[in-house]
């Protein structure tokens, strides 16, 4: 289930976000977290199963009609179980009136989701 990011979940979110290739540097990671916390059009969601948070998806609401997926990350021990695809599907259900696109870092994964 997708849940909205809260400051109390910052360490978990940063841990998941650090799996993204473009978020390896601590300063960059902290900048990204600040963006999600302070900019209204940047939104971060966490994927919770039972009592564990095992995934993360971050979006940029780039216009009234378009959402761009900035980050998709799943805990390595939970990968290849369809969690990333379920996060994207949940996002589509939340934003039925918007087109969901990808950025350069998420495009190959989003293309895989669409082909299934």
C-alpha positions as CSV (number, residue, x, y, z in Angstrom):
1,X,0.0,0.0,0.0
2,X,1.3,3.5,-0.9
3,X,1.6,5.9,2.0
4,X,2.6,9.5,1.9
5,X,6.1,10.3,3.2
6,X,6.3,11.9,6.6
7,X,9.4,13.4,8.3
8,X,9.4,10.6,10.9
9,X,10.2,8.2,8.0
10,X,13.2,10.2,6.7
11,X,15.9,7.6,7.5
12,X,13.9,4.8,5.8
13,X,13.2,7.0,2.8
14,X,16.8,8.1,2.5
15,X,18.0,4.5,2.7
16,X,15.6,3.4,-0.1
17,X,16.4,6.5,-2.2
18,X,20.2,5.8,-1.9
19,X,19.7,2.7,-4.1
20,X,19.0,5.1,-7.1
21,X,22.1,5.5,-9.2
22,X,21.9,9.3,-9.2
23,X,21.5,9.5,-5.4
24,X,24.7,7.9,-4.2
25,X,26.3,11.1,-3.0
26,X,25.1,12.1,0.5
27,X,24.8,15.8,-0.3
28,X,22.8,15.0,-3.4
29,X,20.6,12.7,-1.4
30,X,20.0,15.3,1.3
31,X,19.1,17.9,-1.4
32,X,16.6,15.5,-2.9
33,X,15.0,14.8,0.4
34,X,14.7,18.6,1.1
35,X,13.0,19.0,-2.3
36,X,10.4,16.4,-1.4
37,X,9.9,18.0,2.0
38,X,9.6,21.6,0.9
39,X,8.3,21.7,-2.7
40,X,4.6,21.1,-3.1
41,X,4.9,19.7,-6.6
42,X,7.5,17.1,-5.4
43,X,5.8,14.2,-3.6
44,X,7.2,11.1,-2.1
45,X,5.4,7.9,-1.3
46,X,6.5,4.8,0.5
47,X,5.3,1.2,-0.1
48,X,4.3,-0.6,3.0
49,X,3.6,-4.3,3.3
50,X,2.5,-5.7,6.7
51,X,4.7,-3.6,9.0
52,X,7.6,-3.1,6.7
53,X,8.4,-0.2,4.4
54,X,10.1,-1.8,1.4
55,X,9.7,0.6,-1.5
56,X,9.6,4.2,-2.5
57,X,8.3,6.2,-5.4
58,X,8.9,9.9,-5.9
59,X,7.0,12.1,-8.4
60,X,7.1,15.6,-9.8
61,X,3.7,17.0,-10.7
62,X,5.0,18.9,-13.7
63,X,1.6,20.2,-15.0
64,X,-2.1,19.8,-14.4
65,X,-2.1,16.8,-16.6
66,X,1.4,15.2,-16.2
67,X,3.2,13.5,-13.4
68,X,6.9,12.5,-13.9
69,X,8.3,9.6,-11.9
70,X,11.6,10.8,-10.5
71,X,12.5,7.8,-8.3
72,X,11.5,4.2,-7.9
73,X,13.3,2.1,-5.4
74,X,12.7,-1.3,-3.7
75,X,14.7,-2.8,-0.9
76,X,17.1,-5.3,-2.6
77,X,15.8,-8.2,-0.6
78,X,12.3,-7.6,-1.9
79,X,13.2,-7.1,-5.6
80,X,11.8,-9.1,-8.5
81,X,8.4,-9.6,-6.8
82,X,6.4,-7.0,-8.7
83,X,6.6,-4.4,-5.9
84,X,7.8,-1.6,-8.3
85,X,5.0,-2.4,-10.7
86,X,2.4,-2.3,-7.9
87,X,3.7,1.1,-6.8
88,X,3.3,2.4,-10.3
89,X,-0.2,0.9,-10.6
90,X,-1.2,2.4,-7.3
91,X,0.1,5.8,-8.5
92,X,-2.0,5.5,-11.7
93,X,-5.0,4.7,-9.6
94,X,-4.4,7.8,-7.4
95,X,-3.9,10.1,-10.4
96,X,-6.4,8.7,-12.9
97,X,-6.8,12.1,-14.6
98,X,-3.0,12.6,-15.2
99,X,-0.5,11.1,-17.6
100,X,2.4,9.4,-15.9
101,X,5.8,9.8,-17.5
102,X,9.4,8.9,-16.5
103,X,12.7,10.8,-16.3
104,X,16.0,9.5,-17.6
105,X,16.6,7.4,-14.5
106,X,13.2,5.7,-14.3
107,X,12.3,5.4,-18.0
108,X,13.6,1.9,-18.6
109,X,11.7,0.6,-15.5
110,X,8.5,2.3,-16.5
111,X,8.8,0.9,-20.0
112,X,9.0,-2.6,-18.5
113,X,5.9,-1.9,-16.4
114,X,3.9,-0.9,-19.5
115,X,4.9,-3.9,-21.5
116,X,3.5,-6.4,-18.9
